[in-house]
Structures are given as structure tokens and as C-alpha cells.
Amino acid sequence: MKYHTSFSSVVKPLVPEYKDKFLALASLENLGEFLPNIDTDKNVDVLPIAFNACVVNRANKNGDVIDANTAIDIYKTFINKPINIEHNREKLIGVILTAGFSEFGTDQPIAEEQVVDKKEPFNITLGGLVWKVVNTELAAKIEESSDPESDLYMKISASWELGFSDYEVAIVKEGNDIAEAQIVSAEKDVDSLKEYLKGFGGSGQLQDGRSVYRKVVNDVVALGVGLTVTPAAEVKGLISNKTLSEEEPSQEESSAEILEKVDKTTDSETKPLENENKCSQLQEKTVAKDKGIIVMKEIKSINDLNDDNLQQLSASQVTDFIEEELKKSSEKFAEEKREVETQLQAANENHKALQGEHTELKQQVDSLNEELEKLRSEAAQKLAEENFSRRMSVLDDTYSLTDGDREVIAADVKDMSDEDFEAYAKKLEVLLSAKNKEVIAKQAEEVAKQEQVELTASEADSDEEAEEVVEDAISQAETDSQEIPASVEASEQTVYQKYKQAFNVEEFDIQV
């Protein structure tokens, strides 16, 4: 195929009856439908597994995605495809036998007709077999990786590979779901966006921040599944149960080390040979002794040192085997001791470093606490001063206080809470009622009004006396006018006229 991409998923193996049944049932609760129908009691050499191969309508870490139509076209092409290690086709360990769909998040199986034109994410789910006889250690690791208490928990994932000849570009504002994506299919436009795709070395984002994904289309073929420690999808890990072995690992192994270790073959494995009768048996050495032929079996393990085999083994064989085993044990012990010592030294150095960091951090925390306490004290002092100023200002605005009053009141209110000051202010309303500025102002207003009334009455009395004087003057002038001789010139003012002019109201300056 012109292009390749890979997706990854969680593997859920069927657990033999001699394993933890409760954990097995939990693993298979939703994906059991996809497990191959294998009698594991009779076929103890295989390990059935099921896993969500990928999430449809959601891009993986490689920036690749398939939609519902492509998923429907390709999911059955997984059947009979190989399971290998890290996509190395020369290291086959199993085969895929079933394929279908399941809900994203719940793993509930769903039919093909339910995913037609579906925009939301859902899973392609596969089932298959791992051949234990090909790699027994890997099969055991797969089962152990499902145990939450194991150091291998969730460290092995399944990654499936696709081959395809063409692609489109999906552009989304944010996230990796393509339900609302802008799909670019024109060849010219696709080529212009190629440099941004992760599959071709790009960042996966346009200059404006939008994400771009390679949407796999046309002639898509499933190429197989590889067990991996570097999956490209959101879901990773391997779900199984723990094995019967009670042995604890001497040290924590990384996922890469696990796959590397189980992939290696050892020269010490027994290789079957055939004798003249074509019967498979242990590899043997044949030596001449006297006139007969003695078949001397090669010692493979301590179990070979039994009564029957000792009759066919030479002393040198036994000695050599024991010496070799002791040497191996010694070397293994020395290596483990060195590893333990190295780990211990590293742990001690790390402990010292952590102690130094702890001391430094404690000093920083203490300094920060002191600074915080100082700030709190300053803030409290400032608040107290503001409250005091505000309270005295309110009292000064309300009452006409002397310096002596202020001194007494200030001593009372400086440390009061808001509730206590409110109660204290109510008491002052009674005690300082006579000094209340509002009351004093009202009293002054009443006095002014009373003085105005008295002044008005006084002026009225003055006006009445003035009128009486005028009237008396006028009356007197009329009497005098009768006694004036006729010889007086007409132009001379009479007494009446003089008094009348003198007591003209317009000539008075009346002030109230």
C-alpha cells in the first residue's frame, strides 16, 4: 500500500479457569461476544483475547482518523490477520478471528446497522488468539498485565496497522473528534495541507491554531495487530488477570524491557530429536562403555537428577552440571546484589537530595508564613485604623463634641467590633441627645422663628403708634389752619402738608 498508519487499544484476554475467575468475568463482561469460541480447558496452549482496536471518528496521536463508512468497509478484513510483536511480521504470536463494533466508553456491542453514518465516536472491536507455545512468557505477561496489583498492570497494548492508498484532510477548531470537521477532499487542496499533517512530519496544526488530521479513505486494508508499548491511541494498556505465580519481580521492569525479554529465545530450550523409531525425546549423548552402548542423557534441570537417570549419567556429568548451576547461581546472585546495591545507593542519594530539598522548602515556607503573618497584621492594623476613623467621623458628624468627649469616646470604640459599636452608638443616642447636631439645629431654628414672631409684633406696635402720631398731627394741623390769616401766600405749605410729608410711609426705613 502507498501509506501505512497504526492505531492502538486495550487487550482483554480470556482467563483460564485456574486463574482469578472474578477478574476474568469483569474483563469479559462487555467484550465477551468478540472472544473466539475456544474451549480453553482442552486448548490450554492458547489465550483468547478481545480488544477495542481503535476509536472511529476520533483522531489518534499520529493525527490519523477513519470515519464510520471506512470502518464498516474494513472491519471484517482484520479476520485471519496476524498478531505480532511491535509490528515485526517475523515475530508472529497469534491470529485475529472475530471483528465487530462497540460503544465508546462502555464497550457494549453494537450492530453494523447502528453505526451507519454515525458521527459520534465508537470502537472497532476485535478478538483473537495468542499462541502460548510460541512465547509462553509473553502469554503469561499478558495475563499478569491485567492484574491491578501487578507491576505490569496496563503496560502492554495492542496496536493495529492499516494500509491505504489515499486520504482526505479533516480540519477542526479544537479537540480530535471529527463530527463537526471541515473535510478537504480536492487533490489540490489536500496537497497544500500535506506539510501540516503529523503523518508527513508536520505539527498537526494550521497557523491559525486549528487542528488538521489525515482521514484515511479508499482501498483501506487491515494489515494486522502488534503488541506494543508505544500505542498511538488514547486507550492503552492490556487487561488480563494475574497468574498463579507468587514470585515477585526482583526489580521493576519497563514495558520495553518486557517485550524485549519475552521476545528473546534461549539456547537452553529443549530441542526435540528423533531416534531410529522416529520418537521424539530429550537430546541425548551416546558414549561407548566396554562392549555396549550406554545412552547418557544431557542434564537440563535439577529434576533430571533422579534414580533412573543417575544410572545413565557419569560422575563428571553430575559434577559439571552442579558446578555450572552453582556458577550461574553465583553470577546471578552477584548481579542481583550489584543491582540491589546500585538501587540502594541511588535511593540513598535520592533520599539525601530530597532531605535537602525538604529543608530548603521548609525554610521558604517558614519565610513565606512570616511574611504572610506580617501582611495580615498590617492589614488588620490598617483596617482597625480605618474603622476607628470612620466611627469617630460618624460621631463627629452626629454630635457636637468637645475634646474631652472625643478622648473618652475614642478610648471606648478603638477596639470594638462592628456589633459592639452598633450597640454603643445606640447608647450615645440617649446620653448625647442634647449634643445631637440635628437636635441643636432644630432648637436654633425654633428660637429664630420665635424671635422673628416677637420682632414682627414689636414692629406692628411701632406702626400703630406712628399712625396715632400722624393722625394727631393732622388733626392739629386742621385746627391751626383755621387760625391762619388770609394774608398768608397760597404757595406756602400748611402745617398739615408739612406733617403729612414728614410722616409719609415712603420716608420710613423699616427693618424686620
C-alpha positions as CSV (number, residue, x, y, z in Angstrom):
1,M,0.0,0.0,0.0
2,K,1.1,3.6,-0.6
3,Y,0.6,4.7,3.1
4,H,0.5,3.0,6.5
5,T,-0.8,4.0,9.9
6,S,-1.4,2.3,13.2
7,F,-4.0,2.6,16.0
8,S,-3.9,1.1,19.5
9,S,-6.2,-0.3,22.1
10,V,-6.8,-2.3,25.3
11,V,-6.5,-6.0,25.2
12,K,-8.8,-8.2,27.3
13,P,-7.8,-11.9,27.3
14,L,-10.0,-14.8,28.3
15,V,-8.6,-16.2,31.5
16,P,-8.3,-20.0,32.1
17,E,-10.3,-21.5,34.9
18,Y,-7.3,-21.9,37.1
19,K,-6.9,-18.1,37.1
20,D,-8.8,-15.4,39.0
21,K,-12.4,-16.1,37.7
22,F,-13.9,-12.9,39.2
23,L,-11.4,-10.7,37.4
24,A,-11.9,-12.7,34.2
25,L,-15.7,-12.1,34.4
26,A,-15.2,-8.4,34.9
27,S,-12.9,-8.2,31.9
28,L,-15.3,-10.1,29.6
29,E,-18.5,-8.6,30.8
30,N,-18.9,-6.4,27.7
31,L,-16.4,-7.8,25.2
32,G,-17.1,-11.5,25.7
33,E,-19.1,-11.5,22.5
34,F,-15.9,-10.9,20.5
35,L,-13.9,-13.7,22.0
36,P,-13.2,-16.7,19.8
37,N,-15.3,-19.7,20.8
38,I,-12.4,-21.8,22.2
39,D,-12.6,-24.5,24.9
40,T,-9.6,-23.3,27.0
41,D,-9.9,-26.4,29.2
42,K,-8.8,-28.5,26.3
43,N,-6.8,-25.9,24.4
44,V,-4.6,-24.8,27.3
45,D,-1.9,-23.7,24.7
46,V,-3.9,-20.7,23.5
47,L,-5.0,-17.4,25.2
48,P,-8.2,-15.8,23.8
49,I,-8.2,-12.0,23.8
50,A,-10.5,-9.2,22.8
51,F,-9.8,-5.5,22.4
52,N,-11.0,-2.2,21.0
53,A,-8.8,-1.8,18.0
54,C,-9.5,1.9,17.5
55,V,-11.9,4.7,18.1
56,V,-13.8,5.6,14.9
57,N,-14.4,9.4,14.3
58,R,-11.7,10.3,16.6
59,A,-8.1,11.1,15.6
60,N,-5.2,9.1,17.2
61,K,-1.9,10.5,18.4
62,N,-0.4,10.2,14.9
63,G,-3.1,12.5,13.6
64,D,-4.9,9.8,11.6
65,V,-8.6,9.0,11.7
66,I,-11.3,6.9,10.0
67,D,-15.0,7.6,9.7
68,A,-18.0,5.3,10.1
69,N,-18.1,4.4,6.4
70,T,-14.5,3.3,6.3
71,A,-14.9,1.4,9.5
72,I,-17.8,-0.6,8.0
73,D,-15.7,-1.3,4.9
74,I,-12.6,-2.6,6.6
75,Y,-13.5,-4.2,10.0
76,K,-14.0,-7.7,8.6
77,T,-10.6,-7.5,6.8
78,F,-9.0,-8.0,10.2
79,I,-10.2,-11.6,10.4
80,N,-7.4,-14.1,9.9
81,K,-4.7,-11.3,10.1
82,P,-1.6,-11.9,12.3
83,I,-0.8,-10.7,15.8
84,N,2.9,-9.9,16.2
85,I,5.3,-8.1,18.5
86,E,5.9,-4.3,17.7
87,H,4.6,-4.8,14.1
88,N,7.5,-7.1,13.4
89,R,5.9,-9.6,10.9
90,E,8.7,-12.1,11.6
91,K,7.6,-12.4,15.2
92,L,4.1,-13.9,15.0
93,I,2.4,-14.9,18.2
94,G,-1.3,-15.2,17.3
95,V,-4.2,-14.5,14.9
96,I,-7.4,-12.4,14.7
97,L,-10.6,-14.4,14.4
98,T,-13.5,-12.0,15.2
99,A,-14.4,-8.4,14.4
100,G,-17.3,-6.0,15.2
101,F,-18.3,-2.7,16.9
102,S,-18.9,-1.5,20.4
103,E,-19.9,1.7,22.2
104,F,-17.1,4.2,23.0
105,G,-16.6,4.3,26.8
106,T,-18.9,1.4,27.7
107,D,-17.7,-1.4,25.3
108,Q,-21.3,-2.5,24.8
109,P,-21.5,-4.4,21.5
110,I,-23.5,-2.7,18.7
111,A,-24.6,-3.9,15.3
112,E,-23.3,-2.7,12.0
113,E,-26.6,-1.0,11.1
114,Q,-26.3,1.1,14.2
115,V,-23.0,2.8,13.1
116,V,-24.0,3.7,9.5
117,D,-23.4,7.4,9.1
118,K,-22.7,7.7,12.9
119,K,-20.8,10.9,13.7
120,E,-20.0,10.2,17.4
121,P,-17.0,8.1,18.4
122,F,-17.4,4.3,18.6
123,N,-15.0,1.3,18.7
124,I,-13.9,-1.3,16.2
125,T,-13.6,-4.4,18.4
126,L,-11.5,-7.5,17.6
127,G,-11.0,-10.9,19.1
128,G,-8.2,-13.4,18.5
129,L,-5.8,-16.0,20.0
130,V,-2.3,-15.7,21.3
131,W,-0.3,-19.0,20.9
132,K,1.2,-19.7,24.3
133,V,3.5,-22.4,22.9
134,V,5.2,-19.8,20.7
135,N,6.0,-17.5,23.6
136,T,4.9,-18.7,26.9
137,E,6.5,-15.9,28.8
138,L,4.7,-13.2,26.8
139,A,1.4,-15.0,27.3
140,A,2.0,-15.0,31.0
141,K,2.9,-11.3,30.9
142,I,-0.3,-10.5,29.0
143,E,-2.4,-12.2,31.7
144,E,-0.3,-10.6,34.5
145,S,-0.7,-7.1,33.0
146,S,-4.4,-7.2,33.8
147,D,-3.8,-7.5,37.5
148,P,-4.1,-4.1,39.2
149,E,-1.7,-5.3,41.9
150,S,1.0,-6.2,39.4
151,D,3.9,-4.0,38.3
152,L,2.9,-4.9,34.7
153,Y,-0.6,-3.5,35.0
154,M,-1.6,-1.6,31.8
155,K,1.9,-1.8,30.3
156,I,1.1,-3.8,27.2
157,S,-1.2,-2.5,24.4
158,A,-2.4,-3.7,21.0
159,S,-1.6,-1.5,18.0
160,W,-3.3,-2.4,14.7
161,E,-1.9,-1.3,11.3
162,L,-3.7,-0.1,8.2
163,G,-2.6,0.2,4.6
164,F,-4.4,2.7,2.4
165,S,-3.9,4.5,-1.0
166,D,-5.5,7.9,-0.4
167,Y,-6.6,10.3,2.2
168,E,-8.5,13.5,2.9
169,V,-7.9,16.2,5.4
170,A,-10.2,16.9,8.4
171,I,-9.9,20.4,9.9
172,V,-11.4,21.1,13.4
173,K,-11.3,24.1,15.7
174,E,-10.4,22.1,18.8
175,G,-10.3,18.5,20.0
176,N,-9.8,15.4,18.0
177,D,-13.4,14.4,17.2
178,I,-14.3,15.0,13.5
179,A,-18.1,15.2,13.9
180,E,-18.0,19.0,13.1
181,A,-14.9,18.9,11.0
182,Q,-14.3,20.6,7.6
183,I,-13.4,17.8,5.2
184,V,-11.0,18.8,2.4
185,S,-11.1,16.2,-0.5
186,A,-9.9,18.1,-3.6
187,E,-6.4,16.8,-4.5
188,K,-5.0,20.3,-5.0
189,D,-6.2,21.5,-1.6
190,V,-5.1,18.3,0.1
191,D,-1.6,18.7,-1.3
192,S,-1.4,22.2,0.0
193,L,-2.2,21.0,3.6
194,K,0.2,18.0,3.5
195,E,3.0,19.8,5.2
196,Y,0.9,20.3,8.3
197,L,-0.1,16.6,8.8
198,K,1.7,14.6,11.5
199,G,1.9,11.6,9.2
200,F,4.3,13.7,6.9
201,G,6.3,15.3,9.7
202,G,4.0,18.3,10.3
203,S,2.8,19.7,13.7
204,G,-0.8,18.8,13.2
205,Q,-1.9,22.4,13.4
206,L,-2.5,25.2,11.0
207,Q,-1.1,28.7,11.6
208,D,-4.4,29.9,13.0
209,G,-4.3,27.1,15.6
210,R,-6.9,24.7,14.1
211,S,-6.0,21.0,14.1
212,V,-5.6,19.0,10.9
213,Y,-6.0,15.2,10.6
214,R,-5.3,12.7,7.9
215,K,-8.6,11.0,7.2
216,V,-7.9,7.5,5.7
217,V,-10.0,6.7,2.6
218,N,-10.1,4.4,-0.5
219,D,-8.7,0.8,-0.7
220,V,-8.1,0.6,3.1
221,V,-6.8,-2.8,4.2
222,A,-6.1,-4.1,7.7
223,L,-2.6,-5.5,7.9
224,G,-2.6,-7.0,11.4
225,V,-2.0,-6.2,15.1
226,G,1.2,-5.8,17.1
227,L,1.6,-5.9,20.8
228,T,3.3,-2.6,21.7
229,V,4.4,-0.3,24.5
230,T,4.0,2.9,22.4
231,P,0.4,3.0,21.3
232,A,-0.9,5.8,19.1
233,A,-4.4,6.0,20.5
234,E,-6.0,7.4,23.7
235,V,-6.7,3.9,25.0
236,K,-3.7,1.9,26.0
237,G,-2.8,-0.9,28.3
238,L,-3.5,-4.6,28.5
239,I,-6.2,-6.0,30.7
240,S,-5.9,-9.6,32.0
241,N,-5.7,-11.3,35.3
242,K,-2.7,-12.2,37.4
243,T,-1.0,-15.5,37.1
244,L,-0.7,-18.2,39.8
245,S,2.9,-17.4,40.4
246,E,3.6,-15.9,43.8
247,E,7.1,-14.8,42.8
248,E,7.7,-11.0,43.0
249,P,10.0,-9.4,40.4
250,S,13.4,-8.5,41.7
251,Q,13.0,-5.1,40.2
252,E,10.5,-3.1,38.2
253,E,10.7,-3.8,34.5
254,S,9.8,-1.2,31.9
255,S,7.3,-2.1,29.2
256,A,10.1,-2.0,26.5
257,E,12.2,-4.4,28.6
258,I,9.2,-6.8,29.0
259,L,8.7,-7.1,25.2
260,E,12.4,-7.3,24.6
261,K,12.8,-10.0,27.2
262,V,9.9,-12.2,26.2
263,D,11.0,-11.9,22.5
264,K,14.4,-13.4,23.1
265,T,14.9,-17.1,22.7
266,T,17.3,-19.1,24.8
267,D,19.7,-21.8,23.7
268,S,18.8,-23.8,26.8
269,E,15.4,-24.7,25.5
270,T,14.9,-28.3,24.8
271,K,15.0,-29.3,21.2
272,P,13.3,-32.5,20.2
273,L,15.2,-35.1,18.4
274,E,14.1,-38.3,16.8
275,N,15.6,-41.7,17.3
276,E,15.6,-44.6,14.9
277,N,12.0,-45.2,15.8
278,K,11.0,-41.6,15.0
279,C,10.1,-41.0,18.6
280,S,10.5,-37.5,20.0
281,Q,12.7,-37.4,23.1
282,L,15.2,-35.3,25.0
283,Q,18.6,-34.6,23.4
284,E,21.0,-37.3,24.4
285,K,24.7,-38.1,24.3
286,T,25.9,-41.6,23.3
287,V,29.2,-42.9,24.7
288,A,31.0,-46.3,24.4
289,K,31.5,-48.3,27.5
290,D,33.1,-51.8,27.4
291,K,31.2,-53.7,24.8
292,G,27.9,-52.0,25.0
293,I,26.4,-48.6,24.2
294,I,25.1,-46.5,27.1
295,V,22.8,-43.7,26.3
296,M,23.7,-40.8,28.6
297,K,21.0,-38.1,28.9
298,E,22.0,-34.5,29.0
299,I,21.1,-32.8,32.3
300,K,18.7,-30.0,31.7
301,S,17.5,-29.3,35.2
302,I,17.8,-30.5,38.7
303,N,14.8,-32.7,38.1
304,D,16.9,-34.8,35.8
305,L,18.9,-36.0,38.8
306,N,16.6,-38.9,39.7
307,D,17.4,-42.5,40.5
308,D,16.7,-43.7,36.9
309,N,18.8,-41.1,35.2
310,L,21.7,-41.4,37.7
311,Q,22.3,-44.9,36.5
312,Q,23.0,-43.5,33.0
313,L,24.9,-40.4,34.0
314,S,28.6,-40.2,34.6
315,A,30.0,-38.6,37.7
316,S,31.6,-35.9,35.6
317,Q,28.3,-35.0,34.1
318,V,26.8,-34.6,37.5
319,T,29.8,-32.6,38.7
320,D,29.9,-30.4,35.7
321,F,26.1,-29.7,36.0
322,I,26.4,-28.9,39.7
323,E,29.4,-26.6,39.1
324,E,27.6,-24.9,36.2
325,E,24.5,-24.4,38.2
326,L,26.5,-23.1,41.1
327,K,28.3,-20.7,38.8
328,K,25.1,-19.5,37.3
329,S,23.6,-19.1,40.7
330,S,26.7,-17.2,41.9
331,E,26.7,-15.0,38.9
332,K,23.0,-14.3,39.2
333,F,23.4,-13.6,42.9
334,A,26.3,-11.3,42.3
335,E,24.4,-9.5,39.5
336,E,21.3,-9.1,41.7
337,K,23.5,-8.0,44.6
338,R,25.1,-5.3,42.4
339,E,21.7,-4.2,41.2
340,V,20.4,-4.0,44.7
341,E,23.4,-2.1,45.9
342,T,23.1,0.3,42.9
343,Q,19.5,0.8,43.6
344,L,20.2,1.3,47.3
345,Q,22.9,3.8,46.6
346,A,20.6,5.6,44.2
347,A,17.9,5.5,46.8
348,N,20.2,6.9,49.5
349,E,21.4,9.7,47.2
350,N,17.8,10.5,46.2
351,H,16.9,10.5,49.9
352,K,19.6,13.0,50.8
353,A,18.7,15.2,47.9
354,L,15.0,15.0,49.0
355,Q,16.0,15.9,52.5
356,G,18.0,18.9,51.3
357,E,15.1,20.0,49.1
358,H,12.7,19.4,52.1
359,T,14.8,21.6,54.3
360,E,15.1,24.4,51.7
361,L,11.3,24.2,51.0
362,K,10.6,24.3,54.8
363,Q,12.7,27.4,55.1
364,Q,10.9,29.0,52.2
365,V,7.6,28.1,53.7
366,D,8.6,29.5,57.1
367,S,9.7,32.7,55.4
368,L,6.5,33.0,53.5
369,N,4.5,32.3,56.6
370,E,6.3,35.1,58.4
371,E,5.8,37.5,55.5
372,L,2.1,36.5,55.3
373,E,1.7,37.0,59.0
374,K,3.3,40.4,58.8
375,L,1.0,41.3,55.9
376,R,-2.0,40.0,57.8
377,S,-1.0,42.1,60.9
378,E,-0.5,45.2,58.8
379,A,-3.8,44.7,57.1
380,A,-5.6,44.2,60.4
381,Q,-3.9,47.3,61.8
382,K,-4.9,49.3,58.7
383,L,-8.5,48.0,58.9
384,A,-8.7,48.9,62.6
385,E,-7.4,52.4,61.9
386,E,-9.9,52.8,59.1
387,N,-12.8,51.5,61.3
388,F,-11.7,53.9,64.1
389,S,-11.5,56.9,61.8
390,R,-14.9,56.0,60.2
391,R,-16.6,55.6,63.6
392,M,-15.2,58.9,65.0
393,S,-16.1,60.7,61.8
394,V,-19.7,59.4,62.1
395,L,-19.8,60.5,65.8
396,D,-18.3,64.0,64.9
397,D,-20.9,64.4,62.2
398,T,-23.7,63.4,64.5
399,Y,-22.8,65.2,67.8
400,S,-21.2,68.5,68.8
401,L,-18.3,67.0,70.8
402,T,-15.7,68.6,72.9
403,D,-12.1,67.4,73.1
404,G,-12.9,65.8,76.4
405,D,-15.8,64.0,74.8
406,R,-13.6,62.7,71.9
407,E,-11.0,61.4,74.3
408,V,-13.4,59.3,76.3
409,I,-15.3,58.0,73.2
410,A,-12.1,57.2,71.4
411,A,-10.9,55.0,74.2
412,D,-14.2,53.1,74.2
413,V,-14.5,52.4,70.5
414,K,-10.9,51.8,69.3
415,D,-11.1,48.0,69.8
416,M,-14.8,47.4,69.3
417,S,-16.3,45.0,66.8
418,D,-18.9,46.3,64.4
419,E,-21.6,44.7,66.5
420,D,-20.4,46.2,69.7
421,F,-20.0,49.7,68.1
422,E,-23.6,49.5,66.8
423,A,-24.8,48.8,70.4
424,Y,-22.6,51.6,71.7
425,A,-23.9,54.1,69.2
426,K,-27.4,53.4,70.3
427,K,-26.4,54.2,73.9
428,L,-24.8,57.5,72.8
429,E,-28.1,58.5,71.1
430,V,-29.6,58.7,74.6
431,L,-26.6,60.0,76.5
432,L,-25.6,62.7,73.9
433,S,-29.1,63.6,72.8
434,A,-28.5,67.2,74.0
435,K,-25.4,67.4,71.8
436,N,-27.0,66.0,68.7
437,K,-26.3,68.4,65.9
438,E,-29.6,67.8,64.3
439,V,-31.5,68.4,67.5
440,I,-29.4,71.6,68.2
441,A,-30.2,72.8,64.7
442,K,-33.9,72.3,65.2
443,Q,-33.8,74.1,68.5
444,A,-31.9,77.1,66.9
445,E,-34.5,77.1,64.2
446,E,-37.3,77.3,66.7
447,V,-35.6,80.1,68.6
448,A,-35.1,82.0,65.4
449,K,-38.7,81.6,64.5
450,Q,-39.8,82.8,68.0
451,E,-37.6,85.9,67.7
452,Q,-39.0,86.7,64.3
453,V,-42.5,86.5,65.7
454,E,-41.6,88.8,68.6
455,L,-39.8,91.3,66.3
456,T,-42.8,91.3,63.9
457,A,-45.2,92.1,66.8
458,S,-42.9,94.8,68.1
459,E,-42.8,96.5,64.7
460,A,-46.5,96.3,64.4
461,D,-46.8,98.1,67.7
462,S,-44.4,100.8,66.4
463,D,-46.5,101.3,63.3
464,E,-49.7,101.8,65.3
465,E,-48.0,104.5,67.5
466,A,-46.7,106.2,64.3
467,E,-50.2,106.2,62.8
468,E,-51.6,107.7,66.0
469,V,-49.0,110.5,65.9
470,V,-49.7,111.2,62.3
471,E,-53.5,111.3,63.0
472,D,-52.9,113.7,65.9
473,A,-50.7,115.9,63.8
474,I,-53.2,116.0,61.0
475,S,-55.9,116.9,63.4
476,Q,-53.9,119.6,65.0
477,A,-53.0,121.0,61.6
478,E,-56.6,121.3,60.6
479,T,-57.3,123.2,63.8
480,D,-54.3,125.5,63.2
481,S,-55.3,126.1,59.6
482,Q,-58.5,127.8,60.6
483,E,-56.4,130.4,62.5
484,I,-54.1,131.3,59.7
485,P,-54.6,134.9,58.4
486,A,-55.8,135.5,54.9
487,S,-52.6,137.4,54.2
488,V,-50.6,134.1,54.0
489,E,-49.4,133.4,50.5
490,A,-51.0,130.4,48.8
491,S,-47.7,128.9,47.9
492,E,-46.5,128.4,51.5
493,Q,-47.1,124.9,52.8
494,T,-49.5,124.4,55.6
495,V,-48.7,122.6,58.8
496,Y,-50.9,119.8,57.6
497,Q,-48.9,119.4,54.5
498,K,-45.6,119.6,56.3
499,Y,-46.6,116.8,58.8
500,K,-48.2,114.8,56.0
501,Q,-44.9,114.9,54.1
502,A,-42.9,114.3,57.2
503,F,-44.8,111.1,58.1
504,N,-45.1,109.7,54.7
505,V,-44.7,106.0,54.9
506,E,-42.3,106.0,52.0
507,E,-39.9,108.2,54.1
508,F,-39.5,105.4,56.8
509,D,-36.8,102.7,56.7
510,I,-38.5,99.7,58.3
511,Q,-36.2,96.7,59.2
512,V,-37.5,93.4,60.5
